[in-house]
């Protein structure tokens, strides 16, 4: 069966970036006896960065590409994908509540093990979940600059995904270096649900909503095994 790796959207989800709730809805029409129209129809408000989402270079760069511009290159959103689940527990304590695993170039290369890919989804075998099944925001997972530069220099690389809520951890600073290195070649997919996904090669389908001038969009990312495709 195809594996849906986007988190389920519910009104209870808290915002991950101090924006209140990640999702809310209000009713526009409701089936109610003889009233017209005889339909259920809701208005939906979505704060994409607190949900599974695609983001483009417009997210961190004033003149970056937007979702609709990146959709001119649809090959970025589907194709051969390598899922990595790093072994062990290398989350280092930053303070009483924050732990950070900055993935080194060596750790990344050893996990890739010379396999080819155009898309790479990264997580770890160990990470706590919050009550909604998301990778705990306090267990930060990012690439080092060297590891992200290695990806950006890899032939054909065009999408990076992570189970954590962002691709940078640079509190109090204006720079988002990992985003900007990856954006040289790729779009970014964040807040993935990879807990029950076995590492290996898959076919990824992760098209965003075609929102004009947007820097991000919610997405229902799906993995298929190659046996399923055949």
Backbone as a chain_set.jsonl record, in Angstrom:
{"seq": "XXXXXXXXXXXXXXXXXXXXXXXXXXXXXXXXXXXXXXXXXXXXXXXXXXXXXXXXXXXXXXXXXXXXXXXXXXXXXXXXXXXXXXXXXXXXXXXXXXXXXXXXXXXXXXXXXXXXXXXXXXXXXXXXXXXXXXXXXXXXXXXXXXXXXXXXXXXXXXXXXXXXXXXXXXXXXXXXXXXXXXXXXXXXXXXXXXXXXXXXXXXXXXXXXXXXXXXXXXXXXXXXXXXXXX", "coords": {"N": [[0.839, -1.2, 0.0], [0.483, 2.297, -0.726], [2.353, 4.735, 1.132], [1.292, 7.253, 3.137], [2.871, 10.145, 4.083], [2.372, 12.551, 5.188], [1.231, 14.49, 7.922], [-1.909, 14.108, 9.625], [-4.412, 16.594, 9.362], [-5.894, 18.518, 11.8], [-8.233, 20.476, 13.801], [-7.2, 20.67, 16.346], [-4.464, 20.841, 16.297], [-1.574, 22.46, 17.446], [-0.004, 25.602, 16.618], [3.316, 25.626, 15.373], [4.966, 27.736, 15.334], [4.279, 29.861, 16.962], [1.841, 30.87, 16.03], [-0.724, 30.509, 16.89], [-3.234, 28.234, 16.247], [-2.594, 25.493, 13.993], [-4.486, 24.94, 12.107], [-7.788, 25.826, 11.209], [-11.394, 25.87, 10.893], [-14.454, 27.132, 9.482], [-17.973, 27.009, 9.238], [-19.756, 27.292, 6.216], [-21.997, 26.458, 4.66], [-24.589, 24.142, 5.521], [-26.079, 20.949, 5.48], [-29.439, 20.961, 6.015], [-32.397, 20.082, 6.49], [-34.898, 21.504, 4.53], [-33.49, 23.659, 3.597], [-31.609, 25.667, 1.291], [-28.326, 25.995, -0.119], [-28.325, 22.385, -0.569], [-25.971, 21.278, 0.851], [-22.869, 20.421, 2.523], [-20.338, 22.653, 3.433], [-17.284, 24.091, 4.097], [-15.143, 26.746, 5.239], [-11.626, 26.96, 5.179], [-8.782, 27.591, 7.136], [-5.373, 27.632, 6.924], [-2.232, 27.267, 8.358], [0.586, 26.837, 6.954], [3.268, 26.183, 7.663], [3.197, 24.843, 10.026], [2.304, 22.407, 9.413], [2.609, 19.424, 7.359], [4.551, 20.37, 4.686], [5.562, 21.887, 1.565], [8.246, 24.032, 0.784], [9.672, 26.902, -0.846], [12.431, 28.808, -2.271], [11.582, 31.404, -1.895], [10.821, 31.543, 0.693], [12.999, 32.186, 2.352], [14.389, 34.08, 0.958], [14.307, 37.236, -0.484], [13.955, 37.639, -3.237], [13.403, 35.11, -4.09], [12.271, 31.98, -5.618], [8.822, 31.187, -6.17], [6.025, 29.047, -5.22], [4.346, 28.599, -7.499], [6.147, 29.219, -9.531], [8.139, 27.256, -9.184], [6.635, 25.051, -9.846], [6.755, 25.031, -12.542], [8.733, 23.331, -13.062], [8.021, 20.428, -12.774], [9.226, 17.998, -12.211], [10.586, 18.173, -9.854], [8.895, 17.425, -7.848], [8.165, 14.797, -7.903], [9.335, 11.408, -8.14], [12.333, 9.324, -7.998], [13.328, 8.471, -4.758], [15.232, 8.628, -1.779], [15.037, 7.349, 1.411], [16.347, 8.062, 4.522], [17.171, 6.828, 7.719], [18.772, 7.738, 10.356], [20.989, 6.03, 12.492], [21.159, 5.291, 16.042], [21.522, 7.66, 18.805], [22.186, 10.791, 18.624], [21.471, 13.243, 19.558], [22.344, 16.158, 21.009], [22.456, 17.795, 24.124], [21.26, 21.055, 24.402], [20.069, 22.924, 26.073], [17.944, 22.918, 29.007], [15.653, 21.949, 27.774], [16.02, 21.621, 25.015], [17.369, 19.619, 22.44], [19.86, 18.811, 20.07], [20.64, 17.429, 16.998], [23.033, 17.752, 14.771], [23.618, 16.868, 11.651], [26.472, 15.435, 10.43], [28.765, 15.679, 7.618], [30.097, 13.249, 7.228], [28.393, 11.411, 8.591], [26.107, 11.653, 6.997], [27.015, 10.832, 4.436], [27.809, 8.191, 4.976], [25.322, 7.044, 5.541], [23.982, 7.359, 3.127], [25.554, 5.774, 1.478], [26.696, 5.633, -1.102], [24.546, 5.394, -2.842], [22.356, 6.354, -5.527], [20.236, 9.23, -6.057], [17.547, 11.568, -6.449], [15.957, 12.846, -4.727], [15.885, 13.289, -1.238], [14.898, 12.1, 1.883], [15.051, 12.714, 5.282], [15.46, 11.353, 8.507], [15.594, 10.088, 11.894], [16.304, 7.007, 13.603], [15.664, 7.095, 16.278], [13.509, 9.311, 17.81], [11.578, 11.412, 19.921], [7.991, 11.759, 19.887], [5.477, 14.323, 19.673], [2.216, 14.886, 21.182], [0.586, 14.746, 18.98], [1.764, 13.206, 17.111], [3.814, 14.317, 15.673], [7.309, 14.789, 14.965], [9.042, 15.579, 17.803], [9.271, 18.982, 18.534], [11.319, 19.877, 20.202], [13.448, 18.233, 19.795], [15.797, 18.749, 17.83], [16.602, 18.415, 14.427], [18.97, 18.855, 12.061], [20.921, 19.477, 9.083], [24.497, 19.755, 8.842], [26.441, 22.559, 7.589], [28.337, 21.584, 5.794], [27.283, 19.082, 5.092], [24.854, 19.818, 3.898], [25.841, 21.295, 1.752], [27.129, 19.304, 0.331], [24.892, 17.811, -0.56], [23.715, 19.762, -2.203], [25.549, 19.882, -4.214], [25.288, 17.494, -5.46], [24.662, 15.641, -8.344], [21.617, 16.039, -10.042], [20.096, 16.297, -7.736], [17.161, 17.504, -6.167], [15.195, 17.784, -4.199], [14.756, 18.053, -0.736], [13.836, 16.505, 2.27], [12.51, 16.44, 5.625], [11.814, 15.068, 8.879], [11.662, 16.804, 10.978], [10.574, 20.122, 12.103], [11.733, 22.168, 10.689], [14.507, 23.242, 8.597], [16.665, 24.523, 9.508], [18.456, 25.487, 12.469], [18.867, 28.149, 14.144], [18.659, 30.027, 16.343], [17.723, 33.353, 17.251], [19.192, 34.557, 15.254], [19.486, 36.19, 12.043], [20.123, 34.858, 9.727], [19.517, 32.033, 7.6], [21.125, 29.577, 6.964], [21.223, 26.8, 6.121], [18.793, 26.312, 4.796], [19.211, 28.12, 2.632], [21.45, 27.106, 1.313], [20.487, 24.601, 0.468], [18.385, 25.462, -1.14], [19.661, 26.264, -3.406], [19.56, 24.204, -5.222], [17.252, 22.749, -4.71], [13.806, 22.116, -3.652], [12.15, 22.204, -0.437], [10.862, 19.939, 1.941], [8.989, 19.64, 4.789], [8.19, 18.609, 8.218], [7.506, 15.87, 8.057], [5.966, 12.643, 8.372], [7.67, 10.094, 9.226], [7.924, 7.99, 10.889], [7.105, 5.252, 10.806], [8.228, 4.357, 8.489], [10.317, 2.349, 6.575], [13.822, 2.606, 5.994], [15.209, 3.257, 2.733], [14.772, 2.892, -0.87], [12.323, 4.65, -2.693], [9.413, 5.733, -4.581], [8.482, 9.006, -4.788], [5.661, 11.142, -4.397], [4.766, 14.389, -4.262], [3.249, 16.846, -4.679], [2.625, 20.325, -4.358], [-0.139, 22.58, -3.507], [-1.12, 24.698, -6.177], [-0.392, 27.611, -5.559], [-0.348, 30.945, -6.3], [2.451, 33.081, -6.063], [3.15, 32.196, -3.537], [5.241, 31.168, -0.802], [5.158, 28.759, 0.372], [3.323, 25.654, 0.728], [0.723, 23.475, 1.805], [0.947, 19.88, 1.637], [0.149, 16.591, 0.494], [2.167, 14.236, 0.933], [3.362, 11.255, -0.519], [4.613, 7.954, -0.489], [5.675, 5.369, -2.652], [6.484, 1.961, -3.115], [8.769, 0.446, -5.435], [7.935, -2.005, -6.342], [5.167, -1.769, -6.059], [4.636, 0.153, -8.017], [5.301, -1.263, -10.315]], "CA": [[0.0, 0.0, 0.0], [1.212, 3.565, -0.65], [2.538, 5.265, 2.48], [1.086, 8.694, 3.267], [3.854, 10.624, 5.065], [1.919, 13.832, 5.714], [0.457, 14.386, 9.151], [-3.332, 14.424, 9.523], [-4.724, 17.974, 9.744], [-7.049, 18.621, 12.689], [-8.298, 21.791, 14.463], [-6.503, 20.66, 17.635], [-3.022, 20.988, 16.126], [-1.042, 23.777, 17.81], [0.991, 26.187, 15.731], [4.694, 25.35, 15.774], [5.726, 28.98, 15.217], [3.598, 30.897, 17.749], [0.787, 31.462, 15.227], [-2.006, 29.979, 17.343], [-3.461, 26.874, 15.769], [-2.122, 25.221, 12.634], [-5.613, 24.804, 11.188], [-9.134, 26.074, 11.734], [-12.409, 25.917, 9.853], [-15.752, 27.693, 9.84], [-18.995, 26.474, 8.348], [-20.44, 28.199, 5.3], [-23.308, 25.872, 4.399], [-24.783, 22.868, 6.198], [-27.31, 20.253, 5.108], [-30.385, 21.251, 7.096], [-33.793, 19.962, 6.066], [-35.29, 22.036, 3.228], [-32.729, 24.864, 3.276], [-30.709, 25.62, 0.14], [-28.119, 24.787, -0.931], [-28.334, 21.163, 0.25], [-24.581, 20.803, 0.871], [-21.945, 20.821, 3.577], [-19.252, 23.414, 2.815], [-16.554, 24.812, 5.134], [-13.987, 27.584, 4.928], [-10.467, 26.393, 5.864], [-7.616, 28.446, 7.336], [-4.23, 26.727, 7.091], [-0.895, 27.821, 8.582], [1.291, 25.723, 6.318], [4.545, 25.806, 8.259], [2.96, 23.952, 11.163], [1.782, 21.17, 8.835], [3.504, 18.907, 6.342], [4.504, 21.394, 3.646], [6.653, 22.211, 0.651], [8.614, 25.438, 0.738], [10.582, 27.285, -1.915], [13.438, 29.79, -1.85], [10.912, 32.635, -1.469], [10.675, 31.466, 2.153], [14.136, 32.821, 3.042], [15.069, 35.003, 0.051], [13.357, 38.237, -0.969], [13.717, 37.439, -4.666], [13.404, 33.682, -4.347], [11.21, 31.415, -6.44], [7.575, 30.894, -5.498], [5.452, 27.732, -5.51], [3.903, 28.501, -8.892], [7.33, 29.212, -10.393], [8.782, 25.942, -9.087], [5.794, 24.073, -10.535], [7.175, 24.982, -13.936], [9.677, 22.204, -13.104], [7.275, 19.447, -11.961], [10.058, 16.85, -11.829], [11.06, 18.334, -8.472], [7.885, 16.996, -6.894], [7.926, 13.359, -7.982], [10.451, 10.648, -8.668], [13.122, 8.437, -7.152], [13.546, 9.092, -3.449], [15.957, 7.828, -0.79], [14.684, 7.638, 2.802], [17.406, 7.728, 5.476], [16.852, 6.854, 9.152], [20.078, 7.669, 10.989], [20.999, 5.129, 13.645], [21.678, 5.787, 17.306], [20.956, 8.865, 19.394], [23.231, 11.812, 18.661], [20.891, 14.523, 19.941], [23.143, 16.731, 22.087], [21.693, 18.727, 24.955], [21.569, 22.476, 24.243], [19.649, 23.486, 27.358], [17.1, 21.983, 29.753], [14.55, 21.405, 26.983], [16.359, 21.49, 23.596], [18.423, 18.695, 22.044], [20.137, 19.101, 18.659], [21.505, 16.546, 16.202], [23.489, 18.369, 13.531], [24.119, 15.727, 10.885], [27.749, 15.752, 9.802], [28.968, 15.174, 6.26], [30.446, 11.82, 7.321], [27.18, 10.664, 8.937], [25.216, 11.643, 5.84], [27.603, 10.011, 3.371], [27.75, 6.784, 5.377], [23.934, 6.591, 5.43], [23.66, 7.28, 1.695], [26.281, 4.581, 1.034], [26.953, 5.722, -2.552], [23.342, 5.193, -3.642], [21.942, 7.521, -6.304], [18.928, 9.752, -5.676], [17.28, 12.974, -6.76], [15.249, 13.362, -3.566], [16.338, 12.639, -0.01], [14.1, 12.356, 3.077], [15.931, 12.428, 6.405], [14.977, 11.277, 9.876], [16.444, 9.269, 12.748], [15.59, 5.867, 14.179], [15.139, 7.546, 17.567], [13.117, 10.676, 18.165], [10.273, 11.453, 20.589], [6.88, 12.401, 19.195], [4.543, 15.055, 20.516], [0.936, 14.178, 21.331], [-0.1, 14.666, 17.692], [2.519, 12.336, 16.229], [4.901, 15.025, 15.009], [8.662, 14.801, 15.526], [9.048, 16.549, 18.9], [10.008, 20.195, 18.159], [12.486, 20.088, 21.058], [14.537, 17.367, 19.329], [16.127, 19.43, 16.582], [17.387, 17.642, 13.456], [19.374, 19.656, 10.904], [22.186, 19.155, 8.44], [25.593, 20.709, 8.936], [26.666, 23.273, 6.331], [29.089, 20.709, 4.889], [26.372, 18.05, 4.593], [23.902, 20.439, 2.966], [26.578, 21.651, 0.536], [27.316, 18.036, -0.395], [23.643, 17.532, -1.279], [23.507, 20.758, -3.235], [26.498, 19.613, -5.296], [24.998, 16.166, -6.001], [23.981, 15.712, -9.642], [20.21, 15.663, -10.088], [19.406, 16.532, -6.462], [16.191, 18.6, -6.316], [14.246, 17.875, -3.075], [15.198, 17.595, 0.584], [12.741, 16.408, 3.222], [12.89, 16.152, 7.004], [10.719, 14.849, 9.825], [11.602, 17.923, 11.925], [9.696, 21.221, 11.687], [12.469, 23.145, 9.897], [15.797, 22.745, 8.105], [17.684, 25.314, 10.201], [18.309, 25.827, 13.882], [19.748, 29.302, 14.267], [17.823, 30.94, 17.136], [18.239, 34.689, 17.508], [19.981, 35.032, 14.123], [18.711, 36.497, 10.845], [20.519, 33.993, 8.621], [19.021, 30.664, 7.511], [22.147, 29.075, 6.023], [20.95, 25.482, 5.543], [17.76, 26.557, 3.787], [19.707, 28.81, 1.446], [22.318, 26.186, 0.575], [19.637, 23.605, -0.193], [17.571, 26.122, -2.159], [20.437, 26.409, -4.635], [19.198, 23.125, -6.139], [16.119, 21.917, -4.284], [12.729, 22.561, -2.774], [12.265, 21.584, 0.878], [9.639, 19.298, 2.441], [9.191, 19.571, 6.234], [7.145, 18.041, 9.081], [7.106, 14.57, 7.513], [5.722, 11.527, 9.289], [8.501, 8.983, 8.748], [8.141, 7.092, 12.029], [6.901, 3.842, 10.464], [8.779, 4.121, 7.155], [11.615, 1.688, 6.535], [14.751, 3.288, 5.091], [15.393, 2.616, 1.44], [14.417, 3.622, -2.085], [10.896, 4.749, -2.96], [8.954, 6.744, -5.523], [7.799, 10.054, -4.023], [4.715, 12.058, -5.03], [4.618, 15.438, -3.246], [2.895, 18.098, -5.336], [1.94, 21.337, -3.537], [-1.221, 23.325, -4.136], [-0.503, 25.703, -7.058], [-0.766, 28.918, -5.028], [0.485, 31.974, -6.917], [3.286, 33.965, -5.233], [3.334, 31.638, -2.195], [6.542, 30.569, -0.485], [4.922, 27.437, 0.942], [2.001, 25.077, 0.484], [0.526, 22.136, 2.372], [1.112, 18.823, 0.647], [-0.023, 15.22, 0.942], [3.294, 13.501, 0.39], [3.082, 9.821, -0.563], [5.695, 7.086, -0.957], [5.325, 4.089, -3.27], [7.598, 1.078, -3.421], [8.845, 0.187, -6.878], [7.091, -3.168, -6.622], [3.804, -1.272, -6.234], [4.552, 0.812, -9.325], [5.319, -2.296, -11.355]], "C": [[0.876, 1.253, 0.0], [1.25, 4.082, 0.783], [2.334, 6.779, 2.453], [1.985, 9.197, 4.386], [3.579, 12.076, 5.471], [1.101, 13.587, 6.973], [-1.004, 14.753, 8.902], [-3.593, 15.827, 10.077], [-5.993, 17.995, 10.591], [-7.058, 19.996, 13.367], [-7.527, 21.838, 15.783], [-4.998, 20.926, 17.505], [-2.55, 22.381, 16.549], [-0.103, 24.297, 16.727], [2.382, 25.922, 16.268], [5.542, 26.618, 15.804], [4.951, 30.14, 15.858], [2.488, 31.602, 16.955], [-0.593, 30.965, 15.651], [-2.145, 28.538, 16.898], [-2.983, 26.724, 14.329], [-3.264, 25.237, 11.626], [-6.907, 25.151, 11.908], [-10.114, 26.082, 10.572], [-13.673, 26.565, 10.398], [-16.762, 27.25, 8.79], [-19.644, 27.572, 7.507], [-21.867, 27.729, 5.004], [-23.383, 24.513, 5.082], [-26.102, 22.249, 5.739], [-28.297, 20.361, 6.269], [-31.801, 21.247, 6.537], [-34.03, 20.477, 4.658], [-34.477, 23.264, 2.815], [-31.814, 24.621, 2.081], [-29.443, 26.41, 0.45], [-27.992, 23.549, -0.039], [-26.942, 20.527, 0.318], [-23.921, 21.161, 2.199], [-20.739, 21.482, 2.922], [-18.605, 24.263, 3.904], [-15.48, 25.701, 4.525], [-12.815, 27.105, 5.783], [-9.341, 27.421, 5.943], [-6.433, 27.567, 7.72], [-2.957, 27.538, 7.285], [0.121, 26.753, 8.191], [2.53, 25.261, 7.062], [4.403, 24.976, 9.532], [2.324, 22.638, 10.724], [2.838, 20.61, 7.892], [3.399, 19.817, 5.124], [5.747, 21.397, 2.773], [6.955, 23.689, 0.805], [9.678, 25.677, -0.329], [11.511, 28.389, -1.418], [12.833, 31.141, -1.479], [10.758, 32.682, 0.05], [11.783, 32.23, 2.873], [14.852, 33.867, 2.196], [14.043, 35.955, -0.567], [12.993, 38.02, -2.437], [13.731, 35.958, -5.044], [12.23, 33.237, -5.2], [10.0, 31.064, -5.581], [7.066, 29.502, -5.895], [5.066, 27.616, -6.984], [5.072, 28.517, -9.868], [8.031, 27.855, -10.358], [7.955, 24.87, -9.79], [6.005, 24.076, -12.048], [8.204, 23.874, -14.159], [9.085, 21.061, -12.28], [8.101, 18.248, -11.526], [10.622, 16.978, -10.422], [10.135, 17.668, -7.467], [7.509, 15.523, -7.007], [9.179, 12.681, -8.516], [11.175, 9.837, -7.618], [13.556, 9.141, -5.874], [14.272, 8.113, -2.533], [15.564, 8.287, 0.606], [15.813, 7.154, 3.705], [16.872, 7.836, 6.893], [18.171, 6.664, 9.888], [20.004, 6.875, 12.29], [21.551, 5.831, 14.885], [20.934, 7.017, 17.797], [22.075, 9.877, 19.573], [22.644, 13.202, 18.905], [21.641, 15.05, 21.167], [22.35, 17.812, 22.815], [22.184, 20.157, 24.755], [21.228, 23.237, 25.518], [18.693, 22.489, 28.006], [16.012, 21.342, 28.901], [14.913, 21.1, 25.528], [17.536, 20.539, 23.403], [18.614, 18.83, 20.537], [21.085, 18.048, 18.083], [21.804, 17.279, 14.904], [24.22, 17.29, 12.732], [25.384, 16.134, 10.143], [27.808, 15.206, 8.384], [29.261, 13.68, 6.29], [29.21, 10.98, 7.634], [26.246, 10.559, 7.736], [25.754, 10.725, 4.745], [27.561, 8.528, 3.719], [26.337, 6.237, 5.237], [23.518, 6.453, 3.965], [24.331, 6.067, 1.057], [26.358, 4.501, -0.501], [25.732, 5.447, -3.428], [22.971, 6.487, -4.365], [20.535, 7.946, -5.886], [18.783, 11.148, -6.272], [16.59, 13.662, -5.586], [15.694, 12.584, -2.334], [15.46, 13.078, 1.146], [14.884, 11.862, 4.284], [15.173, 12.39, 7.719], [15.975, 10.441, 10.68], [15.632, 8.116, 13.307], [14.962, 6.234, 15.513], [14.754, 9.017, 17.483], [11.77, 10.608, 18.88], [9.244, 12.125, 19.69], [6.113, 13.273, 20.181], [3.192, 14.339, 20.498], [0.175, 14.019, 20.019], [0.676, 13.839, 16.671], [3.615, 13.022, 15.445], [6.22, 14.745, 15.722], [8.716, 15.926, 16.56], [9.866, 17.786, 18.514], [11.259, 20.44, 18.99], [13.666, 19.195, 20.697], [14.889, 17.781, 17.903], [16.992, 18.528, 15.697], [17.69, 18.533, 12.255], [20.653, 19.084, 10.309], [23.243, 20.181, 8.841], [25.712, 21.448, 7.602], [27.379, 22.383, 5.318], [28.183, 19.641, 4.275], [25.381, 18.639, 3.593], [24.594, 20.851, 1.671], [26.844, 20.419, -0.317], [26.062, 17.68, -1.191], [23.465, 18.492, -2.448], [24.425, 20.544, -4.435], [26.287, 18.244, -5.935], [24.204, 16.294, -7.297], [22.527, 15.244, -9.523], [19.427, 15.919, -8.822], [18.432, 17.699, -6.592], [15.126, 18.667, -5.221], [14.876, 17.304, -1.826], [14.005, 17.593, 1.52], [13.234, 16.025, 4.604], [11.654, 15.904, 7.863], [10.588, 16.003, 10.816], [10.839, 19.095, 11.313], [10.402, 22.267, 10.827], [13.751, 22.491, 9.386], [16.961, 23.524, 8.7], [17.391, 25.345, 11.688], [19.329, 26.915, 14.164], [19.05, 30.377, 15.086], [18.509, 32.287, 17.379], [19.043, 35.281, 16.373], [19.075, 35.268, 12.917], [18.983, 35.529, 9.705], [19.854, 32.624, 8.728], [19.91, 29.909, 6.525], [21.815, 27.743, 5.369], [19.855, 25.583, 4.49], [18.387, 27.095, 2.493], [20.691, 27.96, 0.647], [21.474, 25.181, -0.191], [18.831, 24.225, -1.328], [18.348, 26.397, -3.451], [20.008, 25.385, -5.688], [17.808, 22.541, -5.895], [14.987, 22.738, -3.685], [12.84, 21.757, -1.479], [10.89, 21.116, 1.344], [9.842, 19.043, 3.933], [7.969, 19.006, 6.952], [6.618, 16.715, 8.525], [6.88, 13.556, 8.611], [6.447, 10.294, 8.75], [8.692, 7.896, 9.806], [8.064, 5.624, 11.633], [7.428, 3.484, 9.074], [10.144, 3.458, 7.269], [12.555, 2.468, 5.617], [14.897, 2.529, 3.78], [14.93, 3.503, 0.297], [12.914, 3.521, -2.352], [10.671, 5.675, -4.158], [8.109, 7.731, -4.736], [6.856, 10.854, -4.917], [4.394, 13.13, -3.997], [4.319, 16.787, -3.893], [2.201, 19.052, -4.355], [0.699, 21.857, -4.244], [-0.606, 24.451, -4.969], [-0.908, 27.126, -6.682], [0.19, 29.98, -5.586], [1.165, 32.834, -5.856], [3.493, 33.445, -3.805], [4.75, 31.105, -2.014], [6.393, 29.162, 0.082], [3.517, 26.97, 0.595], [1.901, 23.767, 1.227], [0.579, 21.1, 1.261], [0.759, 17.483, 1.279], [1.054, 14.385, 0.265], [3.044, 11.994, 0.532], [4.279, 9.074, -1.124], [5.117, 5.796, -1.525], [6.595, 3.251, -3.367], [7.614, 0.838, -4.926], [8.093, -1.065, -7.264], [5.644, -2.735, -6.855], [3.639, -0.607, -7.602], [4.527, -0.2, -10.454], [4.015, -3.061, -11.391]], "O": [[1.913, 1.271, 0.663], [0.306, 3.893, 1.55], [3.107, 7.503, 1.825], [1.879, 8.73, 5.52], [4.449, 12.745, 6.029], [0.371, 12.601, 7.073], [-1.302, 15.606, 8.066], [-3.065, 16.2, 11.125], [-7.047, 17.54, 10.146], [-6.006, 20.62, 13.498], [-7.231, 22.921, 16.287], [-4.333, 21.205, 18.503], [-3.075, 23.381, 16.058], [0.518, 23.516, 16.007], [2.61, 25.983, 17.476], [6.692, 26.591, 16.242], [4.97, 31.262, 15.351], [2.222, 32.784, 17.173], [-1.531, 30.997, 14.855], [-1.264, 27.716, 17.149], [-2.965, 27.681, 13.555], [-3.055, 25.509, 10.443], [-7.093, 24.807, 13.076], [-9.728, 26.273, 9.419], [-13.932, 26.551, 11.601], [-16.441, 27.134, 7.607], [-20.027, 28.627, 8.013], [-22.818, 28.506, 5.087], [-22.377, 23.815, 5.211], [-27.115, 22.939, 5.624], [-28.014, 19.902, 7.375], [-32.333, 22.291, 6.157], [-33.449, 19.969, 3.699], [-34.756, 23.853, 1.771], [-31.311, 23.515, 1.882], [-29.485, 27.387, 1.199], [-27.594, 23.659, 1.121], [-26.752, 19.385, -0.101], [-24.354, 22.074, 2.903], [-20.177, 20.945, 1.967], [-19.279, 25.059, 4.559], [-14.976, 25.435, 3.433], [-12.981, 26.866, 6.979], [-8.989, 28.046, 4.942], [-6.481, 26.845, 8.716], [-2.639, 28.401, 6.468], [0.47, 25.883, 8.99], [2.818, 24.065, 7.092], [5.394, 24.464, 10.053], [1.864, 21.854, 11.553], [3.857, 21.258, 7.652], [2.311, 20.021, 4.586], [6.826, 20.971, 3.184], [6.045, 24.507, 0.941], [10.465, 24.793, -0.665], [11.39, 28.849, -0.282], [13.489, 31.946, -0.819], [10.582, 33.758, 0.623], [11.529, 32.858, 3.901], [15.816, 34.479, 2.656], [13.028, 35.516, -1.108], [11.839, 38.201, -2.824], [14.035, 35.603, -6.183], [11.312, 34.011, -5.473], [10.137, 30.692, -4.415], [7.614, 28.865, -6.794], [5.421, 26.638, -7.643], [4.998, 27.893, -10.926], [8.469, 27.359, -11.396], [8.508, 23.885, -10.279], [5.483, 23.21, -12.749], [8.511, 23.521, -15.297], [9.591, 20.755, -11.2], [7.732, 17.551, -10.581], [11.09, 15.992, -9.853], [10.551, 17.376, -6.346], [6.629, 15.051, -6.286], [9.973, 13.281, -9.24], [10.699, 9.681, -6.493], [14.08, 10.255, -5.905], [13.967, 6.92, -2.514], [15.728, 9.457, 0.955], [16.192, 5.984, 3.663], [16.202, 8.81, 7.239], [18.639, 5.535, 10.029], [19.075, 7.034, 13.081], [22.292, 6.81, 14.8], [19.872, 7.372, 17.286], [22.821, 9.828, 20.551], [23.232, 14.21, 18.515], [21.577, 14.45, 22.239], [21.667, 18.63, 22.198], [23.371, 20.442, 24.916], [21.996, 24.081, 25.98], [18.64, 21.33, 27.593], [15.494, 20.287, 29.269], [14.17, 20.377, 24.863], [18.552, 20.628, 24.093], [17.635, 18.95, 19.801], [22.174, 17.811, 18.606], [20.936, 17.412, 14.042], [25.312, 16.86, 13.106], [25.371, 17.058, 9.33], [26.993, 14.368, 7.999], [28.734, 12.927, 5.472], [28.998, 9.942, 7.007], [25.664, 9.504, 7.487], [25.003, 9.923, 4.19], [27.304, 7.695, 2.85], [26.163, 5.08, 4.852], [22.784, 5.53, 3.61], [23.745, 5.409, 0.197], [26.12, 3.454, -1.102], [25.873, 5.282, -4.639], [23.24, 7.582, -3.87], [19.743, 7.128, -5.419], [19.774, 11.82, -6.56], [16.624, 14.885, -5.457], [15.86, 11.365, -2.385], [15.286, 14.274, 1.38], [15.333, 10.715, 4.306], [14.359, 13.265, 8.014], [17.064, 10.128, 10.2], [14.416, 8.226, 13.468], [13.878, 5.761, 15.853], [15.574, 9.863, 17.129], [10.905, 9.826, 18.487], [9.583, 12.952, 18.844], [6.098, 12.999, 21.381], [3.051, 13.295, 19.86], [-0.778, 13.242, 19.947], [0.295, 13.775, 15.502], [4.284, 12.383, 14.633], [6.247, 14.496, 16.927], [8.465, 17.086, 16.235], [11.047, 17.654, 18.196], [12.169, 21.137, 18.541], [14.763, 19.373, 21.226], [14.365, 17.251, 16.924], [17.981, 17.955, 16.153], [16.783, 18.921, 11.519], [21.368, 18.313, 10.949], [22.923, 21.331, 9.141], [25.147, 21.013, 6.599], [27.069, 22.418, 4.128], [28.296, 19.329, 3.09], [25.101, 18.03, 2.561], [23.994, 20.766, 0.599], [26.791, 20.484, -1.546], [26.151, 17.295, -2.357], [23.106, 18.079, -3.551], [24.113, 20.976, -5.545], [27.02, 17.869, -6.85], [23.185, 16.982, -7.336], [22.252, 14.18, -8.968], [18.205, 15.775, -8.821], [18.812, 18.769, -7.069], [14.236, 19.514, -5.291], [15.454, 16.218, -1.843], [13.246, 18.561, 1.567], [14.261, 15.36, 4.739], [10.585, 16.457, 7.607], [9.535, 16.174, 11.431], [10.495, 19.061, 10.131], [9.749, 23.16, 10.288], [14.043, 21.337, 9.702], [18.12, 23.215, 8.423], [16.241, 25.245, 12.115], [20.506, 26.637, 14.393], [18.86, 31.498, 14.615], [19.703, 32.352, 17.672], [19.538, 36.402, 16.498], [18.031, 34.631, 12.78], [18.156, 35.392, 8.803], [19.653, 32.116, 9.831], [19.505, 29.633, 5.396], [22.089, 27.559, 4.183], [19.975, 25.004, 3.41], [18.124, 26.585, 1.404], [20.755, 28.083, -0.577], [21.72, 24.935, -1.372], [18.618, 23.589, -2.361], [17.749, 26.728, -4.474], [20.079, 25.65, -6.888], [17.245, 21.902, -6.784], [15.171, 23.883, -3.27], [13.542, 20.747, -1.431], [9.888, 21.808, 1.164], [10.758, 18.315, 4.314], [6.874, 18.93, 6.394], [5.41, 16.477, 8.528], [7.526, 13.604, 9.658], [5.911, 9.55, 7.928], [9.514, 6.995, 9.641], [8.885, 4.826, 12.085], [7.106, 2.421, 8.544], [11.023, 3.949, 7.977], [12.127, 2.945, 4.565], [14.73, 1.31, 3.731], [14.722, 4.705, 0.467], [12.319, 2.449, -2.248], [11.597, 6.305, -4.669], [7.133, 7.345, -4.092], [7.2, 11.202, -6.047], [3.81, 12.823, -2.958], [5.048, 17.757, -3.683], [1.306, 18.647, -3.615], [0.504, 21.61, -5.434], [0.338, 25.098, -4.516], [-1.675, 27.769, -7.398], [1.398, 29.911, -5.362], [0.54, 33.258, -4.884], [3.968, 34.19, -2.949], [5.376, 30.647, -2.969], [7.384, 28.451, 0.254], [2.647, 27.758, 0.224], [2.873, 23.014, 1.288], [0.296, 21.397, 0.1], [1.033, 17.258, 2.458], [0.863, 13.891, -0.846], [2.577, 11.525, 1.57], [4.887, 9.499, -2.106], [4.196, 5.208, -0.96], [7.666, 3.779, -3.669], [6.601, 1.007, -5.604], [7.651, -1.186, -8.407], [4.97, -3.264, -7.738], [2.618, -0.788, -8.265], [3.812, -0.018, -11.44], [3.854, -3.968, -12.207]]}, "num_chains": 1, "name": "protein.A"}
